[in-house]
Amino acid sequence: MTLAGAAIALSGAGILVTGFLALMFLRDPIAGLAHTTHRAEHLPEVMTDRYIAFTILTIGATLYGDMKVIAALFATFAFMGFADAWIYARGGHPIAKHIGAGIAASVVTVVALLAIWGQGA
């Protein structure tokens, strides 16, 4: 197996692990927190780490310049924005900033997809 093949295989294993964790949190968020040893009181600090990581991912995608990578990344960001809006809406909290983030990320996704499909490549 080549190093590239090994990296793809390991990435596939990452899909399984993160998918398992996503399902765990979806099914029982409290159990998910316990399993991952996250603590609710540290959520603001965890979110700081996440936004730093998102920024690094965005820098990498932008510098790499591949429209498929940009489309996938920003589609993921759009999902997160809309999903967070849904969570907060159910709790009766403001959602405008999350909807705005979802829309902005969707615009980037659509432009990248149009570039892929030859409209602006």
Phi, psi and omega per residue, in radians:
M1 nan 2.378 3.102
T2 -1.334 2.906 3.071
L3 -1.096 -0.647 3.103
A4 -1.115 -0.738 3.093
G5 -1.096 -0.714 3.104
A6 -1.116 -0.720 3.122
A7 -1.101 -0.705 3.115
I8 -1.159 -0.730 3.108
A9 -1.093 -0.780 3.111
L10 -1.132 -0.656 3.065
S11 -1.090 -0.702 3.072
G12 -1.066 -0.686 3.068
A13 -1.099 -0.642 3.078
G14 -1.085 -0.599 3.069
I15 -1.071 -0.784 -3.129
L16 -1.099 -0.791 -3.111
V17 -1.152 -0.876 -3.107
T18 -1.200 -0.586 3.072
G19 -1.120 -0.738 3.084
F20 -1.034 -0.812 3.139
L21 -1.110 -0.706 3.105
A22 -1.050 -0.789 3.119
L23 -1.124 -0.661 3.116
M24 -1.085 -0.827 3.127
F25 -1.158 -0.648 3.124
L26 -1.103 -0.750 -3.104
R27 -1.288 -0.762 -3.081
D28 -2.677 1.610 -3.080
P29 -0.995 -0.623 3.140
I30 -1.156 -0.756 3.091
A31 -1.133 -0.648 3.090
G32 -1.076 -0.780 3.088
L33 -1.048 -0.789 -3.126
A34 -1.117 -0.783 -3.112
H35 -1.081 -0.706 -3.101
T36 -1.533 -0.033 -3.089
T37 1.032 0.445 2.996
H38 -1.369 2.678 3.129
R39 -2.204 2.298 -3.069
A40 -0.993 -0.628 -3.104
E41 -1.188 -0.267 3.106
H42 -1.738 0.157 -3.099
L43 -0.967 -0.745 3.117
P44 -1.030 -0.687 3.116
E45 -1.225 -0.684 3.099
V46 -1.092 -0.739 3.132
M47 -1.111 -0.612 3.069
T48 -1.042 -0.835 3.102
D49 -1.026 -0.746 -3.104
R50 -1.101 -0.785 -3.128
Y51 -1.180 -0.580 3.030
I52 -1.111 -0.780 3.123
A53 -1.088 -0.740 3.115
F54 -1.077 -0.676 3.123
T55 -1.123 -0.764 3.119
I56 -1.096 -0.759 3.088
L57 -1.043 -0.737 -3.125
T58 -1.163 -0.715 3.073
I59 -1.053 -0.816 -3.140
G60 -1.061 -0.808 -3.138
A61 -1.105 -0.714 -3.121
T62 -1.149 -0.815 -3.138
L63 -1.179 -0.630 3.117
Y64 -1.162 -0.664 3.015
G65 1.313 0.255 3.128
D66 -1.518 2.131 -3.078
M67 -1.108 -0.544 3.099
K68 -1.147 -0.738 3.124
V69 -1.149 -0.785 3.134
I70 -1.097 -0.784 3.138
A71 -1.074 -0.786 -3.130
A72 -1.137 -0.765 -3.133
L73 -1.091 -0.848 -3.079
F74 -1.316 -0.439 2.983
A75 -1.128 -0.674 3.078
T76 -1.130 -0.768 3.084
F77 -1.068 -0.708 3.117
A78 -1.073 -0.796 3.097
F79 -0.970 -0.836 -3.113
M80 -1.066 -0.747 3.134
G81 -1.081 -0.843 -3.127
F82 -1.204 -0.664 3.120
A83 -1.134 -0.744 3.091
D84 -1.112 -0.694 3.097
A85 -1.046 -0.753 3.129
W86 -1.066 -0.777 3.130
I87 -1.056 -0.835 -3.098
Y88 -1.240 -0.607 3.104
A89 -1.083 -0.727 3.121
R90 -1.086 -0.500 3.123
G91 -1.581 0.024 3.134
G92 1.340 0.404 -3.117
H93 -1.774 2.829 3.121
P94 -1.052 2.514 -3.098
I95 -2.220 -0.065 -3.004
A96 -0.977 -0.755 -3.105
K97 -1.148 -0.661 3.130
H98 -1.255 -0.684 3.070
I99 -1.103 -0.761 3.113
G100 -1.048 -0.731 3.105
A101 -1.130 -0.722 3.123
G102 -1.109 -0.719 3.130
I103 -1.174 -0.789 -3.131
A104 -1.057 -0.773 3.123
A105 -1.155 -0.600 3.100
S106 -1.132 -0.673 3.118
V107 -1.072 -0.795 3.116
V108 -1.056 -0.760 3.136
T109 -1.032 -0.830 -3.106
V110 -1.115 -0.761 3.136
V111 -1.096 -0.746 3.117
A112 -1.119 -0.702 3.111
L113 -1.139 -0.705 3.081
L114 -1.081 -0.680 3.093
A115 -1.117 -0.698 3.109
I116 -1.092 -0.750 -3.058
W117 -1.416 0.182 2.992
G118 1.590 0.118 -3.114
Q119 -1.377 -0.436 -3.095
G120 -2.617 0.396 -3.106
A121 -1.308 nan nan
